[in-house]
Amino acid sequence: LHMMKKNGIDPRSVCEIGCGAGEILRIMQQQLDSQCTFDGYDIAPKAIEMARTRENEHMHFHLGDFVQDSGDTSYDLILIVDVLEHFENCFQLLRDIKPRSRYKILQLPLDISALSVILNELIQYRHATGHLHFFTKDVALEILRDAGYTVKDAFYQLRPFENPWSWRHALRHPGKAPIMLLKLIRRILYRVPRLLLFAVQPDLAVRLLGGWRLLVLIE
């Protein structure tokens, strides 16, 4: 939503590729014009089953591949949020969807950093997340330009902080409290250096330490 407001984009039709349970479209519907229509596509049956509990007159979810199953429907805006890295041929996807909307907003995880390479974490990321492609900011933007797009805007987003500590859980399971506390301390130590360096040198912080995503608007 921030990307849309920043660039004056007020769509009347939105489609999300890889919509999951539909949470992003649900939030967008609450913020955009009441007549805006929303379509979500995903190949995971359970995700679409959950998403369809959120359907209404202007929002619908579809089980299937967007390129193969959506006909020639066009939209004002297409969203691809943390999905492109899962496509075996992400280059072909970008070319296939190019005529389907004027604007596209992508969110891409920037898994490649000096730290992730030193710690040899990329294979671990691949197994844990199913990512088939790994990006830096410059690589991601170059791929989009090679696919024929104009990059209109791009900025970093820090991954959400996941707090493992719960007083309720700690009181119910005292034996697990030290483990939760150690996880919390580890995540704080992981996050603070990134925030401090990012405040001074954003690109350097992302390239050295990682932990950020890239939000991109293309036309």
Helices and strands as residue ranges (DSSP letters): H 2-6, E 13-17, H 23-31, E 37-42, H 45-51, G 52-54, E 59-63, H 66-69, E 75-81, G 84-86, H 90-97, G 98-100, E 101-109, H 114-118, H 122-129, H 137-146, E 151-158, H 167-172, G 174-176, H 177-200, H 202-209, E 212-218
